Each structure stands twice: as C-alpha cells, then as structure tokens.
Amino acid sequence: MRVDAEDVKYFHVVAEAKTLVRASQELGVDYTTVSRRIGRLEKALGTRLFSRSGTGWKLTPTGEGLLPAARMVSLGVDVFADGDPIVSGPEEWTILAPDGFAAAVLAPRCGRLIAESGVILRIVTADSLASRDGVSFDAAVVRTKPTSTRVKVQELVAYEIGLYATEDYLHTHPTIGQIEDLQQHVLCWYAEDPLAAVPDFAALRPMLPNIIRLQSNNLLVHEEAALAGVGIAVMPTYIARRRPSLVRVLPEDVTFTGHYWTVLPAAQLRWEITRKVLQFLRDAVVDSGLAPSPEEQPRRANEK
C-alpha cells in the first residue's frame, strides 16, 4: 500500500475544516482537487475516512483514529516544503476542556508555560468529546469517563458541585431552609442537552425546581447571573470560592462529587508533547487548589 504524504495533508486539512470549500480555500486549490485527493487516499487505504453530507464532511471512526498521525505528517510536509529542516516552528498543543475548568484552572496558569517554552496553546472549550467530534487534540478533560477503545483515560481530579447565591439575593427573597423552598427561586443551570454529558445534571436534577428559569450551556453565564442577583447558580465549589460575595446554599442537602478525566487519543504519536501536556494539567489542578500537592498527599492520607 503506497500512500502519498500530500494526500495525507489534504486529509488533515479537510478534517479540521469540515467542508471541501473551506479546505480548498486553506490549501489554495479547487475543491474538486481536494475531493480527488481524499478519494485517492481512501482508495489506497481501502476504507472510508469521511462520511459526506450536505452540511459537511465528518470523520469516520477510522478517520478519527488516523487524525493524530495525519497531523504529524502534515507538519512534516510543510517543513520539507519550506526547505528548512531545522526550524519547524513552536510546539502547538490543543487541550479540550469544559468552559469553567478552562477559565478557572487552565487560563490563569498558562502564562509561565507560554513565556518559558514558547508553545502555542489552544484551549478549546468542550463539555464532552461528542460535542467536539472530529477535532484533533493532545489531551481532553471531560466529566464523564469515556468507554471508547479509541482513547486512553486517566483520572485527573475530583470536584464538588453546590448551590450559590449572593447575600443580597438571599436577604431579599423567600427564605431557603429545605430543598422544597427552591421552587420559589430562579435557578441558573444547564439546559437539558444529552450531548453535553454533564454527570452532575443527572444526579442533581430531581431535587431542583421543576423549571430551570435561566438555562445556558456556559458555566460562566451561571456565575455572572448569580453575582448579579438573578438567582441561585449550580456551580463547582472551586469556581465559586473565587467570588467572596457568593455563599453556599443548602450545603448538606444539595451536593455532588464528580471527577475530571484526562483523555488521550489512542493513536497519539506525539508522546513527548503529551507527557508535557499531562504535566501541565497536573500542575494546574494542584496550583488551583483542586488537588493536593505531592508533599501534602501523605499528610492528608494520615489525617483520614
């Protein structure tokens, strides 16, 4: 089986662009050339890499598994085309993560990494792998443990969910002494979206008001709504504690402990970069206070 490296580059560009038109614009060729190149690669491999539809091209499971390798081939093609075997540009990392984790844990702690290593860091917000299907990545942080054999999974850290509101809101609205009292209040939380795969939604939804009055798939919307006195937000404790004006509501009755999982593509070939990405994630959760440092772990174990 002979495979043309340039065809592999075309495959990588189409996978990222998701349509022939956008891919052809990026490559500077006619879209029929892109289609012909992909067809030739699929014929050489003896399998379909994309499923075609009127809205775009979606990777098949085989295509998804080959994408990390294609990214490396594409980079190599560009380096050889530029005629400089030494300078291949800075490392590029792509991390998928839920919006709250990305904003509160990763973003504040990437400055030193970028300054000292010169990497290009892409933080793509995604609640689940399904919501970013087809996106190539070095590591993903998700809240539901994947069962697919196409990825490798490691537990990263635990987190807790609770209810939060401002003191002003609580003083000017009906008293909350038990779960039933929440029916009289505006709750800010996620919409019922099965694609989001938010485990705390399924666990906590039965005890919350029948109608969630403010719904958003963005955790920061919940936070800002609570700060503005719109209502009560359901949010991670590590995010709420950044805001001194937010206080916990019914801490003993409404709580959920979940886990963040680190997910790696099974076909990952950038192992040195992957190792550094994983270390960045571990350092970030320790520095944020989500996880104990290695020095604290023995002491905490003895306290239990």
Backbone torsions as a table, in degrees:
resi	resn	phi	psi	omega
1	MET	NA	119.0	177.7
2	ARG	-105.2	128.3	-179.4
3	VAL	-120.7	130.0	179.0
4	ASP	-81.9	126.6	-178.8
5	ALA	-61.1	-33.7	179.3
6	GLU	-66.6	-34.9	176.1
7	ASP	-64.8	-38.2	178.5
8	VAL	-64.3	-38.7	176.6
9	LYS	-61.6	-42.2	178.3
10	TYR	-61.4	-41.7	177.4
11	PHE	-58.5	-44.9	-179.3
12	HIS	-62.8	-43.6	-178.7
13	VAL	-65.7	-42.8	178.6
14	VAL	-63.9	-40.3	179.6
15	ALA	-60.7	-37.5	179.6
16	GLU	-78.1	-39.9	-176.2
17	ALA	-78.9	-32.2	176.0
18	LYS	73.3	-5.4	171.5
19	THR	-139.4	152.5	178.8
20	LEU	-65.3	-36.8	-177.4
21	VAL	-63.6	-49.2	179.9
22	ARG	-64.7	-39.4	179.6
23	ALA	-64.5	-42.4	-179.3
24	SER	-65.4	-35.4	177.7
25	GLN	-65.5	-40.3	179.8
26	GLU	-68.4	-37.6	-177.4
27	LEU	-84.6	-15.4	179.4
28	GLY	74.4	31.6	179.3
29	VAL	-132.9	172.6	177.0
30	ASP	-72.9	148.3	-177.3
31	TYR	-64.0	-26.1	177.6
32	THR	-67.2	-31.1	176.5
33	THR	-66.7	-41.4	178.4
34	VAL	-61.8	-46.4	-179.5
35	SER	-61.2	-41.4	-179.7
36	ARG	-64.5	-41.6	179.5
37	ARG	-62.7	-43.8	179.9
38	ILE	-65.3	-42.1	178.1
39	GLY	-60.6	-38.9	179.6
40	ARG	-67.3	-39.9	179.0
41	LEU	-65.7	-43.3	179.0
42	GLU	-62.7	-37.8	178.5
43	LYS	-66.1	-39.9	179.8
44	ALA	-66.2	-35.9	-178.5
45	LEU	-85.0	-20.1	-179.2
46	GLY	74.0	28.7	-179.2
47	THR	-156.9	158.0	177.0
48	ARG	-84.3	134.0	178.4
49	LEU	-99.9	-22.6	-179.2
50	PHE	-133.5	150.5	165.4
51	SER	-104.8	127.4	-175.0
52	ARG	-93.4	144.1	174.8
53	SER	-150.5	174.9	-179.9
54	GLY	-68.6	-19.1	-178.2
55	THR	-97.6	-8.8	179.3
56	GLY	151.9	-173.5	-179.4
57	TRP	-110.6	123.6	-178.7
58	LYS	-112.8	136.9	-179.3
59	LEU	-63.3	138.2	169.4
60	THR	-79.5	168.4	176.5
61	PRO	-54.6	-38.1	177.7
62	THR	-65.0	-44.7	178.6
63	GLY	-61.9	-40.5	178.9
64	GLU	-62.2	-39.8	-179.8
65	GLY	-68.4	-30.3	-178.8
66	LEU	-86.4	-11.5	-172.8
67	LEU	-60.4	-44.9	179.3
68	PRO	-58.9	-40.3	178.2
69	ALA	-66.9	-38.8	179.5
70	ALA	-62.9	-36.0	179.0
71	ARG	-61.1	-41.3	179.6
72	MET	-68.4	-40.8	177.7
73	VAL	-62.6	-42.8	-179.7
74	SER	-61.1	-42.4	177.8
75	LEU	-62.2	-42.5	179.2
76	GLY	-63.3	-39.8	177.6
77	VAL	-60.3	-43.6	-179.3
78	ASP	-64.7	-40.4	-180.0
79	VAL	-63.3	-45.4	179.5
80	PHE	-66.8	-37.1	-179.7
81	ALA	-65.4	-33.5	179.4
82	ASP	-76.4	-14.5	177.1
83	GLY	76.0	16.0	-179.8
84	ASP	-124.2	102.0	-177.1
85	PRO	-76.6	-6.9	-175.1
86	ILE	-98.6	-49.4	-176.0
87	VAL	-92.4	110.1	179.8
88	SER	-116.8	12.1	177.8
89	GLY	86.1	170.3	-178.8
90	PRO	-70.8	159.0	173.6
91	GLU	-63.6	145.3	176.7
92	GLU	-120.4	124.0	178.1
93	TRP	-111.1	140.9	172.7
94	THR	-124.5	122.1	179.2
95	ILE	-121.5	125.4	172.2
96	LEU	-92.8	136.5	-179.2
97	ALA	-158.2	152.4	173.7
98	PRO	-59.5	151.7	-173.4
99	ASP	-58.7	-42.7	-179.2
100	GLY	-64.8	-44.2	178.7
101	PHE	-63.7	-42.4	-179.7
102	ALA	-62.4	-43.6	-176.0
103	ALA	-76.9	-40.6	-172.9
104	ALA	-90.7	-27.9	-175.4
105	VAL	-107.0	-49.0	-172.8
106	LEU	-82.2	-51.5	-173.8
107	ALA	-57.5	-45.4	-178.5
108	PRO	-67.9	-12.1	-172.3
109	ARG	-117.4	14.5	-179.1
110	CYS	-100.2	-5.7	-177.1
111	GLY	-59.7	-49.4	-179.0
112	ARG	-64.6	-40.6	179.2
113	LEU	-57.8	-48.6	-177.5
114	ILE	-67.8	-41.4	-177.8
115	ALA	-66.2	-41.4	-173.4
116	GLU	-87.2	-33.0	-175.9
117	SER	-103.3	-18.3	179.0
118	GLY	73.0	16.1	-178.4
119	VAL	-71.5	156.7	167.9
120	ILE	-96.8	115.2	-175.5
121	LEU	-106.6	121.0	175.4
122	ARG	-107.6	117.0	175.2
123	ILE	-106.7	109.9	-177.4
124	VAL	-104.9	121.0	-178.0
125	THR	-77.0	131.5	-178.9
126	ALA	-159.1	127.4	178.2
127	ASP	-75.4	-25.1	-179.3
128	SER	-153.2	165.1	177.1
129	LEU	-66.2	-34.1	-179.4
130	ALA	-62.7	-33.3	-177.7
131	SER	-74.2	-12.5	177.3
132	ARG	-127.5	41.0	-177.1
133	ASP	-57.6	130.3	177.1
134	GLY	93.4	-9.4	179.2
135	VAL	-82.1	126.9	177.4
136	SER	-77.4	145.2	-176.9
137	PHE	-154.1	157.4	175.6
138	ASP	-88.5	-35.9	176.5
139	ALA	-156.3	149.4	176.0
140	ALA	-128.0	145.5	174.3
141	VAL	-112.9	120.3	-176.7
142	VAL	-131.6	163.9	-177.9
143	ARG	-100.5	-12.5	176.6
144	THR	-115.6	127.3	-176.9
145	LYS	-68.0	119.4	179.6
146	PRO	-69.2	152.3	177.2
147	THR	-111.2	-2.9	-177.9
148	SER	-66.0	142.2	176.7
149	THR	-79.5	-5.8	-179.2
150	ARG	-83.9	-1.0	178.6
151	VAL	-133.1	156.2	173.7
152	LYS	-107.2	138.0	-171.6
153	VAL	-123.4	135.9	174.0
154	GLN	-132.5	140.7	174.6
155	GLU	-73.0	132.2	-178.7
156	LEU	-98.6	-57.3	-177.0
157	VAL	-167.9	157.1	175.9
158	ALA	-91.0	156.5	175.6
159	TYR	-142.0	160.8	-179.9
160	GLU	-122.2	144.1	178.6
161	ILE	-112.5	141.5	176.4
162	GLY	-149.9	179.8	177.1
163	LEU	-99.1	139.5	-178.0
164	TYR	-140.1	143.6	176.0
165	ALA	-151.9	168.6	176.7
166	THR	-84.7	158.1	176.0
167	GLU	-59.7	-40.8	-179.7
168	ASP	-60.7	-43.6	179.2
169	TYR	-61.4	-46.1	-176.9
170	LEU	-66.0	-32.9	-179.7
171	HIS	-75.3	-23.5	-175.5
172	THR	-107.1	8.8	179.8
173	HIS	-131.0	165.8	-177.0
174	PRO	-51.8	142.2	-178.5
175	THR	-61.8	141.8	178.5
176	ILE	-113.0	109.1	179.1
177	GLY	-116.3	-18.1	-179.7
178	GLN	-151.7	169.1	-174.5
179	ILE	-58.6	-37.5	-177.8
180	GLU	-60.4	-26.9	-178.8
181	ASP	-67.9	-17.9	-179.4
182	LEU	-65.9	-20.9	179.7
183	GLN	-59.5	-22.0	-177.8
184	GLN	-90.6	5.4	-173.1
185	HIS	-123.3	158.6	174.4
186	VAL	-81.6	123.6	175.6
187	LEU	-103.0	138.0	177.9
188	CYS	-112.3	117.3	-177.1
189	TRP	-162.7	-168.9	-177.5
190	TYR	-73.6	153.8	169.0
191	ALA	-77.1	161.4	179.8
192	GLU	-79.8	86.6	-176.4
193	ASP	-119.2	106.6	-177.8
194	PRO	-62.5	-24.3	-179.5
195	LEU	-70.5	-26.9	-177.3
196	ALA	-68.5	-28.7	177.5
197	ALA	52.8	56.3	179.7
198	VAL	-99.1	107.1	-174.2
199	PRO	-64.1	-33.7	-179.8
200	ASP	-67.9	-23.6	178.1
201	PHE	-63.3	-49.2	-179.2
202	ALA	-63.5	-36.1	-177.1
203	ALA	-74.6	-39.1	-173.2
204	LEU	-97.2	-21.4	-173.1
205	ARG	-54.2	-40.8	-176.7
206	PRO	-61.6	-25.0	-176.8
207	MET	-96.9	-0.2	-178.6
208	LEU	-99.0	168.7	-178.7
209	PRO	-52.0	150.7	-178.8
210	ASN	-58.5	-34.8	-178.7
211	ILE	-117.1	123.0	172.9
212	ILE	-86.8	111.0	-169.5
213	ARG	-74.3	-31.2	176.9
214	LEU	-122.6	115.8	-176.1
215	GLN	-120.0	135.4	176.7
216	SER	-155.3	148.1	175.9
217	ASN	-87.0	6.6	-179.4
218	ASN	-113.1	117.6	-177.6
219	LEU	-61.0	-33.0	-178.6
220	LEU	-68.2	-24.7	173.7
221	VAL	-65.7	-42.5	178.1
222	HIS	-60.4	-45.6	-178.0
223	GLU	-61.9	-48.9	-178.1
224	GLU	-66.1	-34.2	177.9
225	ALA	-65.1	-42.6	177.9
226	ALA	-63.6	-42.8	180.0
227	LEU	-63.3	-32.0	-179.7
228	ALA	-83.7	-0.9	179.0
229	GLY	79.9	19.3	179.3
230	VAL	-69.4	-38.1	-178.3
231	GLY	178.5	-150.8	-177.3
232	ILE	-107.7	128.6	-178.3
233	ALA	-102.0	142.0	172.2
234	VAL	-95.8	115.3	-172.8
235	MET	-154.2	161.0	178.2
236	PRO	-64.8	143.1	-179.0
237	THR	-64.4	-32.7	-177.8
238	TYR	-69.4	-23.3	175.3
239	ILE	-83.9	-41.7	-178.5
240	ALA	-63.9	-34.9	-176.0
241	ARG	-70.5	-9.1	173.9
242	ARG	-74.2	-15.4	-174.6
243	ARG	-114.8	99.1	-177.8
244	PRO	-58.5	-24.1	-177.6
245	SER	-77.9	-10.1	179.7
246	LEU	-93.9	135.9	178.6
247	VAL	-122.2	151.2	-177.5
248	ARG	-76.8	139.2	179.4
249	VAL	-113.9	130.2	179.6
250	LEU	47.7	54.6	-175.8
251	PRO	-61.5	-29.2	-178.7
252	GLU	-82.8	-24.6	-173.8
253	ASP	-96.4	-36.6	-176.0
254	VAL	-117.8	100.4	180.0
255	THR	-154.8	152.5	178.4
256	PHE	-150.6	133.6	175.6
257	THR	-110.3	119.4	179.1
258	GLY	-118.8	-173.5	-178.9
259	HIS	-136.3	142.3	168.9
260	TYR	-93.1	135.7	179.3
261	TRP	-116.2	137.6	173.6
262	THR	-92.0	128.8	-176.0
263	VAL	-119.0	131.5	178.4
264	LEU	-120.9	139.0	175.0
265	PRO	-61.3	133.6	-179.0
266	ALA	-62.4	-27.7	-179.2
267	ALA	-92.0	16.1	-176.7
268	GLN	-60.7	127.2	-179.9
269	LEU	-113.4	-0.9	-178.3
270	ARG	-97.4	58.3	-168.3
271	TRP	-64.2	-34.8	178.9
272	GLU	-66.8	-42.3	176.5
273	ILE	-66.5	-41.5	178.7
274	THR	-58.1	-42.9	179.2
275	ARG	-59.2	-42.0	-179.3
276	LYS	-71.1	-36.5	177.1
277	VAL	-63.0	-45.5	179.9
278	LEU	-62.1	-39.4	178.4
279	GLN	-65.8	-38.9	176.3
280	PHE	-60.6	-43.4	179.7
281	LEU	-64.2	-43.9	179.5
282	ARG	-63.3	-44.6	179.8
283	ASP	-63.1	-37.7	-178.0
284	ALA	-65.2	-43.0	-178.2
285	VAL	-70.6	-31.2	176.2
286	VAL	-70.4	-47.1	-178.1
287	ASP	-64.2	-31.0	179.7
288	SER	-78.3	-11.5	-178.4
289	GLY	90.2	0.3	178.8
290	LEU	-69.7	-32.8	-179.6
291	ALA	-129.2	148.5	176.7
292	PRO	-70.8	152.5	175.9
293	SER	-71.7	163.1	177.9
294	PRO	-56.4	-32.1	179.7
295	GLU	-71.9	-30.6	-178.0
296	GLU	-82.1	-24.8	-174.0
297	GLN	-57.8	-45.7	178.3
298	PRO	-63.2	-37.2	-179.3
299	ARG	-66.9	-42.0	179.2
300	ARG	-65.6	-36.8	179.0
301	ALA	-63.7	-37.9	-179.7
302	ASN	-70.9	-25.1	-178.5
303	GLU	-77.5	-19.1	-177.1
304	LYS	-74.0	NA	NA
